[in-house]
Amino acid sequence: MSQTITQTEYRDVLSRMDQVVAKVDELATLMREYFVAANANSLPDGIKPITKDDEWFWSEEWQKKEREADEAEARGDFVEFDNPKDAIAYLQS
């Protein structure tokens, strides 16, 4: 048996899902920070803790942009260039 919902209810569900995703991202950030702090002296070879200089990359805002870029790449929504001159010309057009 299927149930019909209104557009308002649908938007509410999407909004709540966005809130859940934001909380999961926040929790992942906290867990990563805890892991680094708790294991800074026992990280596997080649793995280094996140430094103050690298914190920007792990911010929620930047990670959102990284996910958007990954999604765009998966859709094929990007342009490749053979050299920097062509890339600059594209950006200026």
C-alpha positions as CSV (number, residue, x, y, z in Angstrom):
1,M,0.0,0.0,0.0
2,S,1.5,3.3,-1.0
3,Q,1.0,6.6,0.8
4,T,0.7,10.0,-0.9
5,I,2.4,13.0,0.7
6,T,2.0,16.7,-0.1
7,Q,4.8,18.8,-1.6
8,T,5.1,20.6,1.8
9,E,5.6,17.3,3.5
10,Y,8.1,16.2,0.9
11,R,10.1,19.4,1.3
12,D,10.0,18.9,5.1
13,V,11.4,15.4,4.7
14,L,14.2,16.7,2.4
15,S,15.0,19.5,4.9
16,R,15.2,17.0,7.8
17,M,17.4,14.7,5.7
18,D,19.8,17.7,5.0
19,Q,19.9,18.3,8.7
20,V,20.8,14.6,9.4
21,V,23.5,14.7,6.8
22,A,24.9,17.9,8.3
23,K,25.0,16.2,11.8
24,V,26.7,13.1,10.3
25,D,29.3,15.4,8.7
26,E,29.8,17.2,12.0
27,L,30.1,13.9,13.9
28,A,32.6,12.6,11.4
29,T,34.7,15.7,11.9
30,L,34.6,15.3,15.7
31,M,35.5,11.6,15.4
32,R,38.4,12.4,13.1
33,E,39.7,15.1,15.5
34,Y,39.3,12.7,18.4
35,F,41.1,9.9,16.5
36,V,44.0,12.2,15.6
37,A,44.3,13.6,19.2
38,A,44.0,10.2,20.8
39,N,46.3,8.4,18.3
40,A,48.8,11.1,17.3
41,N,51.7,9.0,18.6
42,S,50.5,5.7,17.3
43,L,49.3,6.4,13.7
44,P,50.3,3.9,11.0
45,D,53.5,4.6,9.1
46,G,53.0,7.3,6.5
47,I,49.9,8.7,8.2
48,K,50.3,12.0,9.8
49,P,47.8,13.9,12.1
50,I,46.0,16.9,10.7
51,T,48.0,20.0,11.3
52,K,46.7,23.5,11.9
53,D,47.8,24.3,8.3
54,D,45.6,21.6,6.9
55,E,42.4,22.1,9.1
56,W,40.8,24.2,6.3
57,F,40.7,21.2,4.0
58,W,38.8,19.2,6.6
59,S,36.3,21.9,7.4
60,E,32.6,21.1,6.7
61,E,32.4,23.8,4.1
62,W,35.4,22.6,2.2
63,Q,34.4,18.9,2.4
64,K,31.0,19.9,0.9
65,K,32.8,21.5,-2.0
66,E,35.0,18.4,-2.4
67,R,31.8,16.2,-2.5
68,E,30.2,18.5,-5.1
69,A,33.4,18.3,-7.2
70,D,33.4,14.5,-7.0
71,E,29.7,14.4,-8.0
72,A,30.4,16.8,-11.0
73,E,33.3,14.6,-12.1
74,A,31.2,11.5,-11.8
75,R,28.5,13.1,-14.1
76,G,31.2,14.1,-16.5
77,D,30.5,17.8,-15.8
78,F,34.0,19.2,-16.3
79,V,36.4,20.4,-19.0
80,E,39.9,19.2,-19.6
81,F,42.7,21.3,-21.1
82,D,46.0,20.4,-22.7
83,N,47.8,23.4,-21.3
84,P,47.3,26.3,-18.9
85,K,46.9,28.8,-21.8
86,D,43.8,27.0,-23.0
87,A,42.4,26.9,-19.5
88,I,42.9,30.6,-19.0
89,A,41.3,31.3,-22.4
90,Y,38.3,29.2,-21.4
91,L,37.9,31.0,-18.1
92,Q,38.1,34.4,-19.9
93,S,35.5,33.5,-22.5
